[in-house]
Amino acid sequence: MGSVRLRHAIAVAAAAWLAGPPLAGAQSIRAGGPRAVTATEAARGFAWTASAWRDVVAGSPVALRQRVQRARTHRLTRRARRELAAFRRTQRGPFDGLIADAAAQWGVDPFLLKGLLYCESRLDPTRVGARIYRTVRGKRVAVGGGARGIAQFTRDGIAAVNEVREKRQRRGERVYAFTSADVMDPERAIPAAAELLSAYMRRFGRDGGITAYNSGPYGGRLVQRLGFWKARRRLVQVRGTALQGHRFLLKVLRQTNRYRRQSGLRPLPLPPRGPARRLPSERPTS
């Protein structure tokens, strides 16, 4: 039915094109014969026909869907602009300018990015995480820790950033490699953290993306598939490596919401709670 209406509208527009628009000052044949059409009148006629054609195209189903999508994107962009302006207005820390710029570049909530960096390093660019050791078969083995810088990058985190940038390079973008020396430089580490968080959130959703930043793609896939409350019991340790994924997401969201409330914004919702037992370490002791 839509295609029939569209063909009918095109036929009407074609007839209007052939008939031509009414030209101001034109003489009828009975009043003395035709006269040459001026350039101004021809331009008006072309504009009238182009306007009629735009009206025809605007009524197509494809155009309607495009308008709805543009309106939705505009609303999201407008909200993001308001939140970014609120962040710049209320957050005056030494790294908040870098955080705002990186969040704007990669489409991340600046309050969320700051909350994540605070939970990682308390916004200390010189922080070096302590190694976590365990005795395995009589040997002392490192099973976690050792992250460095304001964004607390590990070797796996550096490799993840470079993997994201290699994909951009294959699309023709100019990128630079992220190195172990860059993790201690906030001007390079903060944009890298925003880029990695954005990539993970597009891949695993909000909750899975935040978890993946801390626990890697394994944690992101687990949260995406099971939900946070069911997945958290598996995010304490993976293949002998100690993780903090069972509590990292909640810490980041709570810190993010503190910053958002300071700026007069609504807090972000926590993960929907499902039936889940407490972890052994969280049970109250008598």
VMD Tcl script that draws the C-alpha trace (Angstrom):
set ca {
  {0.00 0.00 0.00}
  {2.83 2.38 0.84}
  {4.48 1.80 -2.54}
  {1.16 2.50 -4.33}
  {0.80 5.81 -2.50}
  {4.39 6.69 -3.33}
  {3.91 5.94 -7.05}
  {0.74 8.04 -7.06}
  {2.55 10.93 -5.38}
  {5.39 10.69 -7.90}
  {2.88 10.77 -10.75}
  {1.26 13.89 -9.28}
  {4.67 15.54 -8.92}
  {5.57 14.65 -12.51}
  {2.33 16.19 -13.73}
  {3.10 19.32 -11.74}
  {6.56 19.41 -13.32}
  {5.13 19.20 -16.83}
  {2.43 21.78 -16.13}
  {4.95 24.14 -14.61}
  {4.36 26.62 -11.78}
  {2.29 29.78 -12.18}
  {4.74 32.49 -13.17}
  {4.09 35.96 -11.85}
  {3.39 38.50 -14.60}
  {3.06 35.92 -17.38}
  {0.68 36.92 -20.17}
  {-1.94 34.54 -21.48}
  {-2.14 33.75 -25.19}
  {-5.49 35.52 -25.44}
  {-4.00 38.66 -23.84}
  {-1.34 39.05 -26.43}
  {0.70 35.89 -26.80}
  {3.51 34.32 -24.87}
  {6.66 36.08 -23.81}
  {10.13 34.93 -22.82}
  {10.50 33.61 -19.26}
  {13.05 35.56 -17.26}
  {15.86 33.93 -15.27}
  {14.20 34.94 -11.98}
  {10.94 33.29 -12.96}
  {12.75 30.15 -14.07}
  {14.56 29.99 -10.72}
  {11.26 30.35 -8.87}
  {9.78 27.57 -10.97}
  {12.68 25.26 -10.23}
  {12.44 26.01 -6.50}
  {8.69 25.30 -6.55}
  {9.18 21.95 -8.31}
  {12.06 20.96 -6.01}
  {9.92 21.81 -2.99}
  {7.08 19.66 -4.33}
  {9.47 16.77 -4.89}
  {10.84 17.07 -1.35}
  {7.28 16.88 -0.04}
  {6.73 13.68 -2.02}
  {9.93 12.05 -0.78}
  {9.27 13.16 2.81}
  {6.10 11.10 2.88}
  {7.85 7.80 2.11}
  {8.20 5.18 4.87}
  {12.00 5.31 4.64}
  {12.01 9.07 5.19}
  {9.64 8.73 8.14}
  {11.91 6.17 9.79}
  {14.92 8.38 9.17}
  {13.17 11.35 10.79}
  {12.31 9.27 13.86}
  {15.92 8.07 14.13}
  {17.29 11.61 13.74}
  {14.92 12.88 16.43}
  {16.00 10.10 18.80}
  {19.68 10.77 18.12}
  {19.14 14.49 18.60}
  {17.50 13.90 21.98}
  {20.37 11.67 23.09}
  {22.95 14.13 21.83}
  {21.19 17.01 23.54}
  {21.12 15.09 26.84}
  {24.80 14.22 26.49}
  {25.61 17.88 25.84}
  {23.72 18.92 28.96}
  {25.53 16.35 31.08}
  {28.90 17.35 29.64}
  {28.17 21.02 30.38}
  {27.14 20.11 33.93}
  {30.37 18.16 34.37}
  {32.54 21.04 33.17}
  {30.61 23.46 35.39}
  {30.76 21.46 38.63}
  {33.85 19.23 38.44}
  {37.04 21.25 38.90}
  {39.67 18.63 39.65}
  {43.14 18.62 38.06}
  {42.17 15.93 35.52}
  {38.54 16.85 34.92}
  {39.34 18.75 31.73}
  {41.03 15.68 30.26}
  {38.15 13.49 31.43}
  {35.55 15.79 29.83}
  {37.43 15.94 26.52}
  {37.94 12.17 26.39}
  {34.30 11.50 27.31}
  {33.10 13.86 24.59}
  {35.39 12.27 22.00}
  {34.28 8.69 22.72}
  {30.65 9.25 23.68}
  {31.02 8.19 27.31}
  {29.24 9.70 30.32}
  {31.96 11.92 31.87}
  {30.67 11.20 35.38}
  {30.91 7.48 34.67}
  {34.46 7.82 33.35}
  {35.52 9.82 36.39}
  {33.82 7.33 38.72}
  {35.68 4.48 37.05}
  {39.04 6.24 37.31}
  {38.39 7.09 40.95}
  {37.62 3.46 41.77}
  {40.72 2.33 39.91}
  {43.30 4.75 41.32}
  {41.52 7.44 43.36}
  {42.62 9.71 40.49}
  {46.30 9.24 41.36}
  {48.40 9.13 38.15}
  {51.40 7.68 40.02}
  {49.54 4.79 41.63}
  {50.99 1.31 41.18}
  {48.81 -1.56 42.32}
  {50.25 -4.14 44.66}
  {50.85 -7.61 43.32}
  {48.62 -10.38 44.63}
  {50.49 -13.61 45.34}
  {49.32 -17.10 46.18}
  {51.10 -20.34 46.84}
  {50.50 -22.78 44.01}
  {52.11 -26.24 44.30}
  {54.57 -24.94 46.82}
  {55.56 -21.89 44.75}
  {54.68 -18.22 45.29}
  {52.90 -17.10 42.12}
  {51.52 -13.67 41.17}
  {47.80 -14.05 40.44}
  {46.74 -10.41 40.10}
  {47.53 -6.77 40.71}
  {50.40 -4.76 39.31}
  {48.23 -2.27 37.40}
  {49.70 1.21 36.94}
  {48.65 4.80 36.40}
  {45.44 6.76 36.78}
  {43.52 4.20 34.71}
  {45.32 1.18 36.24}
  {46.34 -0.49 33.00}
  {47.87 -3.96 33.04}
  {49.63 -5.68 30.15}
  {46.30 -7.17 29.11}
  {44.69 -3.72 29.24}
  {47.41 -2.21 27.05}
  {46.94 -5.02 24.55}
  {43.16 -4.44 24.58}
  {43.60 -0.73 23.76}
  {45.94 -1.56 20.89}
  {43.49 -4.14 19.57}
  {40.76 -1.48 19.45}
  {43.12 0.92 17.69}
  {44.17 -1.68 15.14}
  {40.52 -1.97 14.11}
  {40.38 1.79 13.64}
  {43.60 1.66 11.62}
  {42.10 -0.94 9.29}
  {39.24 1.50 8.67}
  {41.78 4.06 7.49}
  {42.18 6.13 10.66}
  {45.54 7.34 11.87}
  {46.33 5.96 15.33}
  {49.34 5.61 17.59}
  {50.29 2.57 19.63}
  {49.56 2.63 23.36}
  {52.70 1.67 25.26}
  {53.61 0.76 28.82}
  {55.17 4.22 29.21}
  {51.87 5.89 28.31}
  {50.00 4.41 31.27}
  {51.74 6.84 33.65}
  {50.86 9.87 31.49}
  {47.29 11.08 32.22}
  {47.11 12.89 28.87}
  {47.44 9.54 27.11}
  {46.01 7.16 29.69}
  {42.66 8.93 30.19}
  {41.76 9.02 26.46}
  {42.85 5.37 26.18}
  {40.61 4.45 29.12}
  {37.65 6.27 27.55}
  {38.28 4.59 24.19}
  {38.48 1.11 25.74}
  {35.42 1.67 27.95}
  {33.42 2.93 24.96}
  {34.40 -0.12 22.89}
  {33.49 -2.51 25.70}
  {30.15 -0.81 26.36}
  {29.21 -1.02 22.69}
  {30.13 -4.69 22.73}
  {28.73 -5.85 26.07}
  {26.29 -3.12 27.16}
  {26.74 -0.74 30.08}
  {27.11 -3.26 32.92}
  {29.10 -5.75 30.87}
  {31.35 -3.01 29.50}
  {32.25 -1.64 32.93}
  {32.91 -5.17 34.19}
  {35.03 -5.95 31.12}
  {37.23 -2.93 31.85}
  {38.17 -4.60 35.14}
  {37.87 -8.31 34.34}
  {38.40 -8.47 30.60}
  {36.06 -9.71 27.86}
  {35.33 -12.87 29.86}
  {33.63 -10.82 32.57}
  {31.83 -8.66 30.02}
  {30.36 -11.66 28.21}
  {29.35 -13.26 31.50}
  {27.45 -10.18 32.69}
  {25.89 -9.66 29.27}
  {24.65 -13.26 29.17}
  {23.61 -13.86 32.79}
  {23.14 -10.40 34.27}
  {25.39 -9.00 36.99}
  {23.82 -10.65 40.03}
  {24.02 -14.15 38.57}
  {27.46 -13.63 37.06}
  {29.19 -12.08 40.07}
  {30.00 -15.38 41.79}
  {32.16 -16.27 38.79}
  {33.99 -12.94 38.80}
  {36.10 -13.51 41.91}
  {38.76 -15.64 40.24}
  {39.28 -16.96 36.73}
  {41.89 -19.62 35.91}
  {43.95 -18.76 38.96}
  {43.79 -14.99 38.37}
  {42.21 -12.93 41.16}
  {39.56 -10.46 39.94}
  {37.44 -7.73 41.48}
  {34.60 -8.03 39.00}
  {32.12 -9.17 41.64}
  {32.12 -5.69 43.20}
  {33.73 -3.36 40.64}
  {30.53 -2.48 38.75}
  {28.63 -1.48 41.89}
  {31.55 0.61 43.17}
  {31.81 2.49 39.87}
  {28.08 3.20 39.62}
  {27.85 4.41 43.23}
  {30.81 6.73 42.81}
  {29.39 7.94 39.48}
  {26.08 8.75 41.15}
  {27.84 10.76 43.86}
  {29.30 12.98 41.15}
  {25.97 13.19 39.32}
  {24.11 14.25 42.46}
  {26.72 16.94 43.09}
  {25.85 18.31 39.64}
  {22.09 18.11 40.15}
  {21.61 15.18 37.75}
  {19.61 12.01 38.23}
  {21.60 8.98 39.36}
  {22.18 6.09 37.01}
  {20.17 2.94 37.80}
  {21.96 0.03 39.42}
  {21.84 -3.40 37.76}
  {18.41 -5.02 38.05}
  {18.53 -7.31 41.05}
  {17.75 -10.97 40.55}
  {17.79 -13.95 42.86}
  {21.37 -14.29 44.02}
  {23.05 -15.49 47.19}
  {25.64 -13.47 49.00}
  {29.25 -14.24 48.33}
  {31.02 -16.00 51.21}
  {33.20 -12.93 51.88}
  {30.08 -10.75 52.22}
  {28.28 -12.82 54.84}
  {28.07 -11.05 58.20}
  {30.35 -12.42 60.87}
  {29.15 -12.92 64.42}
}
mol new
graphics top color blue
foreach p $ca { graphics top sphere $p radius 0.5 }
foreach p [lrange $ca 0 end-1] q [lrange $ca 1 end] { graphics top cylinder $p $q radius 0.2 }
display resetview
